[in-house]
Amino acid sequence: MSKRDYVVKYDDLYKIAKEMFMGLGYSDEQASTVTECLVEADARHKHSHGVAAMMTYVSHLRAGNLHLDAPAPTTVFETPLSLVLDGHSGVGYCIADYAVKKTIEKAKKTGVCITTVRQANHYGFAAHWSEMMAKEGLIGISMTNTVRCVCPTRSAERNLGTNPITVAFPTAGDEPMFNLDMATCVMAHGKLVRSQVFAESGVIPREVIIDGNGNVVTDFKEALEILHHGDDRSECPDPHTGGLVPLGGTTEILSGHKGYGLAMLVELLTGGLAGGTPSKFIPLAHEGICFFFMAIDPAMFGDAQHVKEHIKYIINEYRKTAALDPELPVIMPGDKSRAARAKALKDGIELSPEIVDILREVAKLTNKEKELEAVVHHE
């Protein structure tokens, strides 16, 4: 932790963030759902999807593409095993919460359910939703397309999203759930633009972002200009704006085409199956985002407990993998996030000065300045 960082207790951050959301016009239920996701992200050290996003949502409200008075998601199409919902440009977190609960309910009856959602908004860190399904004893899969910010292989045109894939497996005994959470680009949009390290150094790693001519960019300010250039609510992005690079890099040598393929897979499973908007037509305003959720009951493959025991056995076998550095053991997807959360619950959530400044902006808008200052402090 930097000496400049602030520390806030989990419950205090939740309380003040919820109050500020309600001050922005969110209902008690909306504020609770959004705040839980944001504070959980910060507790897990996923600050790109934490309370720093609050000012972004303020801008979305002002732009008129986030509708707090939107009706509850409506069913477009349904079978015993599937569901297509329309979110009506409401609060993305609440739309996702509704969709996942419906997915769990149907999967417990039929063994599996696949749900797609169109016309939604940002739903935070994707692993929150796969974990929600795994906590109910189901294998959970969550995907979303996103704001356009990634260039396909062989192009400098920004028209794909970071399009994350998350998969959570419930296990038996004391083995924590397996929870894979990955963007399909080298670095997630929020992680880059909100990075304290990059802001201080002014430099980003190579093979993260390219300019409009396909040249690799390492200057942080230039990277931000590229990501924000030409992004309004028009129907199509400006050609050759540059953007983030698919997982694997700029070329096919290190399999950048595979990252591109994964991003397209998410695009088809979300916007494609939902009959919704592809990332190519989703500007920074986020409106039109589509979700994909899938819940699978382990009982589809035999006795559910035996299946989970076998999953535990496999994970434990891979935990025995010899590490190159004893100080850096081989870990499972989800381990770092869990460790960070445990530390945050014990010692408080660490927030950078930049994040606290964002909170102060929202606090000023909602007359919660004194309440905020009462709970943030330097270690």
C-alpha positions as CSV (number, residue, x, y, z in Angstrom):
1,M,0.0,0.0,0.0
2,S,1.3,3.5,-0.9
3,K,1.7,6.0,2.0
4,R,-0.6,8.2,0.0
5,D,-3.5,5.7,0.1
6,Y,-6.6,5.9,2.3
7,V,-8.2,3.1,4.2
8,V,-11.9,2.7,4.7
9,K,-13.8,0.1,6.6
10,Y,-15.9,-2.2,4.4
11,D,-19.2,-1.3,6.1
12,D,-18.4,2.4,6.1
13,L,-17.6,2.4,2.4
14,Y,-20.8,0.5,1.7
15,K,-22.9,2.9,3.8
16,I,-21.6,6.1,2.4
17,A,-21.6,4.8,-1.2
18,K,-25.2,3.7,-0.9
19,E,-26.2,7.1,0.6
20,M,-24.6,8.9,-2.3
21,F,-26.3,6.7,-4.9
22,M,-29.6,7.4,-3.2
23,G,-28.7,11.1,-3.3
24,L,-28.3,10.7,-7.1
25,G,-31.9,9.4,-7.3
26,Y,-31.4,5.7,-7.1
27,S,-34.0,3.8,-5.1
28,D,-33.0,1.9,-1.9
29,E,-33.0,-1.4,-3.8
30,Q,-31.1,0.0,-6.8
31,A,-28.5,1.6,-4.5
32,S,-28.1,-1.5,-2.4
33,T,-27.5,-3.7,-5.4
34,V,-25.0,-1.4,-7.1
35,T,-23.1,-0.6,-3.9
36,E,-22.7,-4.2,-3.0
37,C,-21.0,-4.9,-6.4
38,L,-18.8,-1.9,-6.3
39,V,-17.6,-2.3,-2.7
40,E,-17.0,-6.0,-3.3
41,A,-14.8,-5.1,-6.3
42,D,-12.7,-2.7,-4.2
43,A,-12.4,-5.3,-1.4
44,R,-11.0,-7.7,-3.9
45,H,-8.6,-5.1,-5.2
46,K,-10.5,-4.8,-8.5
47,H,-10.5,-1.0,-8.3
48,S,-11.3,-0.6,-12.0
49,H,-14.8,-1.9,-11.2
50,G,-15.2,-0.3,-7.7
51,V,-16.5,2.9,-6.3
52,A,-14.3,4.8,-8.8
53,A,-17.0,4.1,-11.3
54,M,-19.5,6.3,-9.5
55,M,-18.7,9.5,-11.4
56,T,-19.0,7.6,-14.7
57,Y,-22.6,6.7,-13.7
58,V,-23.2,10.3,-13.0
59,S,-22.2,11.2,-16.5
60,H,-24.4,8.4,-17.9
61,L,-27.4,9.8,-16.0
62,R,-26.7,13.3,-17.3
63,A,-26.4,11.9,-20.9
64,G,-29.8,10.3,-20.5
65,N,-28.7,6.7,-21.4
66,L,-29.1,5.3,-17.9
67,H,-32.7,5.3,-16.8
68,L,-33.4,5.0,-13.1
69,D,-37.1,4.8,-13.8
70,A,-36.9,2.0,-16.4
71,P,-39.4,-0.8,-15.9
72,A,-38.2,-4.2,-14.6
73,P,-36.7,-6.4,-17.3
74,T,-39.3,-8.0,-19.5
75,T,-39.3,-11.4,-21.1
76,V,-38.8,-11.4,-24.8
77,F,-38.6,-15.2,-25.3
78,E,-38.6,-18.2,-22.9
79,T,-38.4,-22.0,-22.8
80,P,-37.9,-24.3,-19.8
81,L,-34.1,-24.0,-20.4
82,S,-33.7,-20.5,-21.7
83,L,-34.7,-16.9,-21.3
84,V,-34.2,-13.7,-23.3
85,L,-34.7,-10.4,-21.4
86,D,-34.9,-6.7,-22.3
87,G,-33.4,-4.4,-19.7
88,H,-34.9,-1.2,-21.1
89,S,-31.6,0.7,-20.4
90,G,-32.1,0.5,-16.7
91,V,-29.4,0.0,-14.0
92,G,-27.1,-2.7,-15.3
93,Y,-26.5,-4.2,-11.9
94,C,-30.2,-4.5,-11.1
95,I,-30.9,-6.0,-14.5
96,A,-28.1,-8.6,-14.0
97,D,-29.3,-9.4,-10.5
98,Y,-32.8,-10.0,-11.8
99,A,-31.5,-12.1,-14.7
100,V,-29.2,-14.3,-12.6
101,K,-31.9,-15.0,-10.0
102,K,-34.2,-16.1,-12.8
103,T,-31.4,-18.2,-14.2
104,I,-30.7,-19.9,-10.9
105,E,-34.4,-20.6,-10.3
106,K,-34.9,-22.2,-13.7
107,A,-31.6,-24.2,-13.5
108,K,-32.7,-25.7,-10.2
109,K,-35.8,-27.0,-11.8
110,T,-34.5,-28.2,-15.1
111,G,-30.8,-28.7,-14.5
112,V,-29.6,-26.0,-16.8
113,C,-30.6,-22.5,-17.9
114,I,-29.1,-20.0,-20.4
115,T,-30.2,-16.4,-20.2
116,T,-29.4,-13.5,-22.5
117,V,-30.1,-9.9,-21.9
118,R,-30.3,-7.0,-24.3
119,Q,-30.5,-3.2,-23.9
120,A,-28.7,-3.2,-20.5
121,N,-25.9,-1.1,-19.0
122,H,-22.6,-1.8,-17.2
123,Y,-22.9,-4.6,-14.6
124,G,-19.5,-4.3,-12.9
125,F,-17.0,-7.1,-12.5
126,A,-18.3,-10.2,-14.3
127,A,-17.2,-12.7,-11.7
128,H,-19.7,-11.3,-9.2
129,W,-22.5,-13.0,-11.2
130,S,-20.8,-16.3,-11.8
131,E,-20.0,-16.5,-8.1
132,M,-23.6,-15.8,-7.3
133,M,-24.6,-18.9,-9.2
134,A,-21.8,-21.0,-7.7
135,K,-22.9,-20.0,-4.2
136,E,-26.2,-21.8,-5.0
137,G,-24.3,-25.0,-5.9
138,L,-24.4,-24.4,-9.6
139,I,-21.7,-24.0,-12.2
140,G,-22.0,-20.4,-13.2
141,I,-20.9,-18.6,-16.4
142,S,-21.2,-14.9,-17.0
143,M,-20.2,-12.8,-20.0
144,T,-20.9,-9.3,-21.3
145,N,-20.1,-7.3,-24.3
146,T,-18.9,-3.7,-23.4
147,V,-18.1,-0.3,-24.7
148,R,-16.1,-0.4,-27.9
149,C,-12.4,-0.1,-27.0
150,V,-10.5,-3.1,-28.6
151,C,-9.1,-3.5,-32.1
152,P,-9.5,-6.8,-33.9
153,T,-6.3,-8.5,-35.1
154,R,-4.9,-6.9,-38.3
155,S,-6.9,-3.6,-37.6
156,A,-6.6,-0.3,-35.9
157,E,-10.3,0.2,-35.8
158,R,-11.7,0.1,-32.2
159,N,-15.0,-1.9,-32.5
160,L,-14.8,-4.7,-29.9
161,G,-15.4,-4.7,-26.2
162,T,-13.1,-6.0,-23.5
163,N,-15.8,-8.8,-23.5
164,P,-14.9,-10.7,-20.3
165,I,-15.5,-14.4,-19.6
166,T,-16.1,-15.7,-16.1
167,V,-16.7,-19.3,-15.0
168,A,-17.3,-20.4,-11.4
169,F,-17.3,-24.0,-10.1
170,P,-18.7,-24.9,-6.7
171,T,-16.5,-27.5,-4.9
172,A,-16.7,-29.6,-1.8
173,G,-15.3,-29.2,1.7
174,D,-12.9,-26.5,2.4
175,E,-11.7,-26.0,-1.2
176,P,-12.9,-22.5,-2.3
177,M,-14.8,-22.2,-5.6
178,F,-12.9,-22.1,-8.8
179,N,-13.6,-18.6,-10.3
180,L,-12.0,-17.7,-13.6
181,D,-12.4,-14.0,-14.5
182,M,-10.7,-12.8,-17.6
183,A,-11.0,-10.0,-20.1
184,T,-10.4,-11.1,-23.7
185,C,-8.0,-8.2,-24.3
186,V,-4.5,-7.7,-22.8
187,M,-5.7,-5.2,-20.2
188,A,-9.2,-4.2,-19.3
189,H,-10.4,-0.6,-20.2
190,G,-11.1,0.4,-16.5
191,K,-7.8,-1.1,-15.3
192,L,-5.9,1.0,-17.7
193,V,-7.7,4.4,-17.4
194,R,-7.9,4.2,-13.6
195,S,-4.4,2.9,-13.0
196,Q,-2.6,4.9,-10.3
197,V,0.8,3.3,-11.3
198,F,0.5,4.3,-14.9
199,A,-0.7,7.8,-14.0
200,E,2.3,8.4,-11.8
201,S,4.9,6.9,-14.1
202,G,3.3,8.2,-17.3
203,V,4.2,4.9,-19.0
204,I,2.2,1.8,-19.8
205,P,3.5,-1.6,-20.9
206,R,4.0,-2.4,-24.6
207,E,1.5,-4.5,-26.5
208,V,-1.5,-3.0,-24.6
209,I,-2.8,-0.3,-26.9
210,I,-2.1,0.9,-30.5
211,D,-2.7,4.1,-32.2
212,G,-4.7,4.8,-35.4
213,N,-1.8,3.6,-37.6
214,G,-1.3,0.3,-35.6
215,N,1.8,1.6,-33.8
216,V,2.2,0.4,-30.2
217,V,1.7,3.2,-27.6
218,T,3.4,3.4,-24.3
219,D,2.7,7.0,-23.2
220,F,-0.2,7.0,-20.7
221,K,-1.7,10.3,-21.7
222,E,-1.6,9.4,-25.4
223,A,-3.3,6.1,-24.5
224,L,-6.2,7.9,-22.7
225,E,-6.6,10.2,-25.7
226,I,-6.9,7.2,-28.0
227,L,-9.5,5.5,-25.9
228,H,-11.6,8.6,-25.6
229,H,-11.3,9.8,-29.2
230,G,-14.4,9.8,-31.3
231,D,-16.5,8.2,-28.7
232,D,-19.9,9.9,-28.7
233,R,-23.4,8.4,-29.2
234,S,-23.0,8.2,-32.9
235,E,-23.9,4.9,-34.6
236,C,-20.4,3.9,-35.6
237,P,-16.9,4.7,-34.3
238,D,-14.5,6.8,-36.3
239,P,-12.4,4.5,-38.5
240,H,-8.8,3.8,-37.4
241,T,-9.0,5.4,-34.0
242,G,-6.7,2.8,-32.4
243,G,-7.5,1.0,-29.1
244,L,-6.7,-1.8,-26.8
245,V,-5.1,-5.0,-28.1
246,P,-6.7,-8.5,-28.0
247,L,-5.3,-11.1,-25.5
248,G,-2.1,-12.3,-27.0
249,G,-0.9,-9.0,-28.5
250,T,-0.9,-7.1,-31.7
251,T,0.1,-10.0,-34.0
252,E,-0.6,-13.6,-34.7
253,I,2.9,-14.7,-33.5
254,L,1.8,-14.7,-29.9
255,S,-1.8,-15.6,-30.7
256,G,-3.5,-12.2,-30.7
257,H,-5.9,-13.8,-33.1
258,K,-7.0,-16.2,-30.4
259,G,-7.9,-13.3,-28.1
260,Y,-9.8,-11.7,-30.9
261,G,-11.6,-15.0,-31.5
262,L,-12.6,-15.1,-27.8
263,A,-13.9,-11.6,-27.9
264,M,-16.0,-12.4,-31.0
265,L,-17.3,-15.5,-29.2
266,V,-18.5,-13.4,-26.3
267,E,-20.0,-10.9,-28.8
268,L,-22.1,-13.6,-30.4
269,L,-23.2,-15.2,-27.2
270,T,-24.3,-11.9,-25.7
271,G,-25.5,-9.5,-28.4
272,G,-26.0,-12.3,-30.9
273,L,-28.2,-14.5,-28.9
274,A,-30.0,-11.6,-27.2
275,G,-30.8,-10.0,-30.5
276,G,-29.1,-6.9,-29.1
277,T,-26.4,-4.3,-29.8
278,P,-22.8,-5.4,-30.7
279,S,-19.9,-3.6,-29.1
280,K,-19.2,-1.9,-32.4
281,F,-22.2,0.3,-31.8
282,I,-21.8,0.9,-28.0
283,P,-20.0,4.2,-27.3
284,L,-18.5,5.2,-23.9
285,A,-22.1,5.8,-22.8
286,H,-22.5,2.0,-22.4
287,E,-26.2,2.0,-23.4
288,G,-27.1,-1.2,-25.2
289,I,-24.8,-3.6,-23.5
290,C,-25.8,-7.3,-23.6
291,F,-25.3,-10.1,-21.1
292,F,-25.0,-13.9,-21.2
293,F,-25.6,-16.1,-18.1
294,M,-25.6,-19.9,-17.8
295,A,-26.2,-22.0,-14.8
296,I,-25.6,-25.7,-14.7
297,D,-26.5,-28.1,-11.9
298,P,-23.7,-30.6,-11.2
299,A,-26.4,-33.2,-10.7
300,M,-26.7,-33.2,-14.5
301,F,-23.5,-35.4,-14.4
302,G,-24.3,-37.7,-11.5
303,D,-24.6,-37.3,-7.8
304,A,-24.0,-33.6,-7.2
305,Q,-21.8,-34.1,-4.1
306,H,-19.6,-36.7,-5.9
307,V,-19.2,-34.3,-8.8
308,K,-18.1,-31.5,-6.5
309,E,-15.7,-33.8,-4.6
310,H,-14.1,-34.8,-7.9
311,I,-13.7,-31.2,-8.9
312,K,-12.0,-30.6,-5.5
313,Y,-9.7,-33.5,-6.1
314,I,-8.6,-32.2,-9.5
315,I,-8.0,-28.7,-8.1
316,N,-6.0,-30.1,-5.2
317,E,-3.8,-32.0,-7.6
318,Y,-2.9,-28.9,-9.5
319,R,-2.3,-27.0,-6.2
320,K,0.6,-29.4,-5.8
321,T,2.4,-28.0,-8.8
322,A,6.0,-27.1,-8.1
323,A,6.6,-23.3,-8.1
324,L,9.6,-21.7,-9.7
325,D,9.8,-19.3,-6.7
326,P,8.7,-20.7,-3.3
327,E,7.5,-17.2,-2.4
328,L,5.1,-17.3,-5.4
329,P,3.1,-20.5,-5.2
330,V,1.0,-21.7,-8.1
331,I,-2.5,-20.6,-7.4
332,M,-6.1,-21.2,-8.7
333,P,-8.3,-18.6,-10.4
334,G,-10.0,-16.7,-7.6
335,D,-7.3,-17.1,-4.9
336,K,-5.9,-13.6,-5.2
337,S,-9.3,-12.1,-5.1
338,R,-10.3,-14.0,-2.0
339,A,-7.0,-13.2,-0.2
340,A,-7.5,-9.5,-1.0
341,R,-11.1,-9.6,0.3
342,A,-10.1,-11.3,3.6
343,K,-7.4,-8.7,4.2
344,A,-9.9,-5.8,3.4
345,L,-12.5,-7.2,5.8
346,K,-9.8,-7.4,8.5
347,D,-7.8,-4.2,7.9
348,G,-10.0,-2.0,5.7
349,I,-10.2,-1.3,2.0
350,E,-7.3,0.6,0.5
351,L,-8.3,3.4,-1.9
352,S,-5.9,5.6,-3.8
353,P,-6.1,9.4,-3.5
354,E,-7.5,9.5,-7.1
355,I,-10.4,7.2,-6.1
356,V,-11.1,9.3,-3.0
357,D,-11.1,12.4,-5.1
358,I,-13.8,10.8,-7.3
359,L,-15.8,10.0,-4.2
360,R,-15.5,13.6,-3.0
361,E,-16.9,14.8,-6.4
362,V,-20.0,12.6,-5.9
363,A,-20.2,13.6,-2.2
364,K,-20.3,17.2,-3.2
365,L,-23.1,16.5,-5.6
366,T,-25.1,14.7,-3.0
367,N,-24.3,16.8,0.1
368,K,-22.4,13.9,1.8
369,E,-19.0,15.6,2.1
370,K,-18.9,15.5,5.9
371,E,-20.0,11.9,6.0
372,L,-17.4,10.8,3.5
373,E,-14.5,12.6,5.3
374,A,-15.6,11.0,8.6
375,V,-14.8,7.5,7.2
376,V,-11.7,7.9,5.0
377,H,-8.4,8.2,6.6
378,H,-4.7,7.6,5.9
379,E,-3.1,4.5,7.4
